[in-house]
Amino acid sequence: MPASLLPFVPLTGDPLPAPRTAFDQALRALLDDLFAALPTWATQMGFHGYDDRWPDVSEAGRRARLDLYARHRAALEGLDAAALTPDERIDRGIVVEALEGFTFDDGILREGAWDALGYVALLGNGLHELLARDYAPWRHRGSAFLARVQRLADVLEAARANLVGLPGRPVSLLHVETAIAQLPGIAELIDEGIAEGSRHEGDPESAIAAALRGSAAGAREALAAFGRFLEEDVRPRAEGEGRLGTELFAAKLRHTLSSDQPHERLRERARRDYTAVRGELVRLARGLWPTARPGEPLPGADDAVVDGVWDAIARDHPRSEDLLDLCRTETTAIEGFVRQRGIITLPEDPLRIAWTPLFLRPYGGAFLSPPGPLDQGQLSEFWVTPPDPEWSAERLESYLREENDRMLRILCIHEAIPGHYLQLAASNRSSSLARSVFQSGTFAEGWAVYVTQVMMDEGYGADDPALLFCHWKYYLRAIVNTLLDIGVHVEGMGEDEAMRLMIGGAFQEEQEARAKYLRARLSSTQLSTYYVGSLEMWDLETAARRRAAVAAGAGAGSVPEPRLVGGFGETPGFDRRTHLEAVISHGTPPIRWVRRILFDTASAP
């Protein structure tokens, strides 16, 4: 059968629950329309009816989405509040807030007009999701992959028309240059799809492999032509780095954090905590000096003490080819510690630790790629970004020093257990579809930072003071992420100032700092979610402890103010495992909604 005639093979059955109430019906109507309008997001959420499609990224598609958001927001707000249950009132608030965020993205921010890299990410995610998990037979995934490969040129054609900038906001040169560099990663994904199809040669599905091979040349030519367009047409007229500026950053931050807290106040809090955590690192470094630098005199300058201890710790690092194996070993050991201490219930969902896909490597670091809430039980992937093989020996050593043995243990807590992997597996089991589909990055990142301190409080690494030192260095990174995010997009922070903040101020290795500076300019507001989310998580625990203490007759004053974060000790009536599991049992909504769910459901609008 000719490739153009090979049909998409849909799945049977409906993964969405049958609506029972007026709110359920309104939510279902919204999801039906959203999944159709945003098919790659639908794939990520585990709804696979549109796996063969791309979103309409044209101007007409953008306007249609804005109309969709407005219609469904009006329908949700038109529901009689008195007829809704307390849970439904909360869910309605979460969904309306999500629609406001979608409206901001498509109506105000409009990254498609100035961010060329976004199209590379769209294509990469849209193809990779079909290969990453065996959520369906190859006849479905393969025919969907084929259809997206065949329609890839349509996305790029619309991108050409879009990339003209906005008034006062030209196409970002940095995003163009990064897109050009990462575009080969999409061709690599096509090759992976062909390889996967070849494994089914001789099956009834073997026609897909032949069709993929037949369609690949056209897709590669479309990618090459788009690369030439970026290089020859867009790059000469592109300017700057896509920095948002004060007004746009403040508006986006409100949606990202689900908070009206102004960035000025956030920056002030971060600066205070920056000073406090640096002080803690100095205290720990002075205690570690005799074992870290035996026989060497203690420097008089605080920074020199921290640098000297860090240098000794950073020497213990794996070879680059051993990074994945070390992460696998440490994740298994951490899982054993959590189980032995009974800290929290462990998920049984499969987890694979692998290299970050090429198209995502500009964002650096590590990632957790979970299955969607409608695909619960499927594979999660913990991605580690490898060093670039083109790096000099000096850059490679800088990278490996930052990712040393102890820092990788902290990373495995953050990304896997009891961090992202555990939390998102629990989120997918939430009884509320709204709370698991409309996810807050501030909740997810805040949980991962918060629960790392919980692990320290529970005695993880208690026999290794150097691990605690690395933990506080990691937390300082979260604080500095916020200062960097605000500095880049509001204050015009340049490279020299950013390097002083991260290397001189937060004791980061140069390679880590340079990668983070790139990420801060390619993204916006996401870097603030780690610190802000962790503070909100600690606010939840503090409130829960005080309520428990009052109920036990001990009084709220029995809960001490933390010196930094965590370290509360025992609180009468408070069971931490119960609290942790309560926090993650309600999906991944903005944390302010979790507070209402846990403490004040009846007053929710």
PyMOL commands that set and color helices and strands:
alter all, ss='L'
color gray80, all
select helices_A, chain A and resi 3-5+22-37+39-45+59-77+81-83+86-109+111-113+117-132+138-162+173-182+184-198+206-237+246-257+263-292+302-314+320-341+358-363+373-375+393-402+405-415+420-428+433-437+441-457+465-489+495-505+510-522+526-551+556-558+576-586+591-599+601-603
alter helices_A, ss='H'
color red, helices_A
select strands_A, chain A and resi 351-355+366-369+380-384
alter strands_A, ss='S'
color yellow, strands_A
deselect
rebuild
show_as cartoon
